Amino acid sequence: FLESWYPLLSGKSITLLYDNDHPRENNGKIVKTGYDSMQRVAMLLAKSTDGQPASLSFLDWGKGEGYDKGLPNGYDVRDWLAGKDQHAAD
């Protein structure tokens, strides 16, 4: 996410659509990559001095966890629109 995008988003209704990334371990820390990245971008936009969006919303794959265990890791809106299998491989 680039700071140069702030003026382009000023006054717009923004929806962040991140992937259904399952948590993974990185250097001993659990990371929810898509959800964590979405939170970072939301915070950057909220603190922008170059104009803030009129509204900011996001796709919530899981109930407070940021991902859906029943969907494959990396599943995204394009997969849903394409009608790809919505069940994680066993």
C-alpha positions as CSV (number, residue, x, y, z in Angstrom):
1,F,0.0,0.0,0.0
2,L,1.5,3.3,-1.1
3,E,1.2,6.6,0.6
4,S,0.8,8.2,-2.9
5,W,-2.7,6.5,-3.0
6,Y,-4.1,8.5,-0.1
7,P,-5.3,11.5,-2.1
8,L,-7.0,9.1,-4.6
9,L,-9.0,7.6,-1.8
10,S,-9.9,10.8,0.0
11,G,-13.7,11.1,0.4
12,K,-14.3,7.7,-1.3
13,S,-16.1,4.7,0.2
14,I,-13.4,2.0,0.5
15,T,-13.9,-1.7,1.0
16,L,-10.8,-3.8,1.7
17,L,-11.1,-7.4,0.2
18,Y,-8.3,-9.6,1.5
19,D,-7.7,-13.3,1.0
20,N,-8.9,-16.0,3.4
21,D,-5.3,-16.6,4.6
22,H,-5.0,-19.3,7.3
23,P,-2.7,-18.4,10.2
24,R,0.9,-19.5,9.8
25,E,3.9,-19.3,12.0
26,N,6.7,-16.9,11.3
27,N,9.7,-16.8,13.7
28,G,7.6,-18.3,16.5
29,K,4.8,-15.8,16.0
30,I,1.3,-16.6,14.6
31,V,0.5,-14.4,11.6
32,K,-2.8,-14.0,9.9
33,T,-1.4,-12.4,6.8
34,G,-4.5,-11.2,4.9
35,Y,-6.3,-10.0,7.9
36,D,-3.2,-8.5,9.5
37,S,-2.4,-6.6,6.2
38,M,-6.0,-5.4,6.0
39,Q,-5.8,-4.0,9.6
40,R,-2.5,-2.3,8.7
41,V,-4.0,-0.6,5.7
42,A,-7.1,0.5,7.7
43,M,-4.8,2.1,10.3
44,L,-2.8,3.9,7.6
45,L,-5.9,5.3,6.0
46,A,-7.3,6.3,9.4
47,K,-4.1,8.3,10.2
48,S,-3.8,9.8,6.7
49,T,-3.2,13.6,6.7
50,D,-3.8,13.7,2.9
51,G,-7.6,13.2,3.2
52,Q,-9.4,10.3,4.7
53,P,-12.0,8.0,3.0
54,A,-15.7,8.8,3.5
55,S,-16.1,5.3,4.8
56,L,-14.0,2.2,5.3
57,S,-15.3,-1.4,5.5
58,F,-13.8,-4.8,5.0
59,L,-14.6,-8.3,4.1
60,D,-14.8,-10.6,7.2
61,W,-14.1,-14.2,6.3
62,G,-14.4,-15.4,9.8
63,K,-16.2,-14.5,13.0
64,G,-13.4,-12.4,14.6
65,E,-10.6,-14.6,13.5
66,G,-10.1,-13.1,10.1
67,Y,-10.3,-16.3,8.2
68,D,-12.7,-19.2,7.6
69,K,-11.4,-22.7,8.4
70,G,-13.9,-24.2,6.0
71,L,-12.5,-22.4,3.0
72,P,-9.1,-23.1,1.5
73,N,-6.1,-21.0,2.5
74,G,-5.8,-18.1,0.0
75,Y,-9.5,-18.3,-1.1
76,D,-10.5,-14.9,-2.3
77,V,-13.4,-13.0,-4.0
78,R,-12.2,-14.1,-7.4
79,D,-12.6,-17.7,-6.3
80,W,-16.1,-17.1,-5.0
81,L,-17.1,-15.2,-8.2
82,A,-15.7,-18.1,-10.3
83,G,-17.7,-20.6,-8.3
84,K,-14.6,-22.6,-7.2
85,D,-15.0,-25.3,-4.6
86,Q,-15.7,-23.6,-1.3
87,H,-14.5,-26.5,0.9
88,A,-11.0,-26.9,2.2
89,A,-9.2,-30.1,1.1
90,D,-9.0,-32.7,3.8
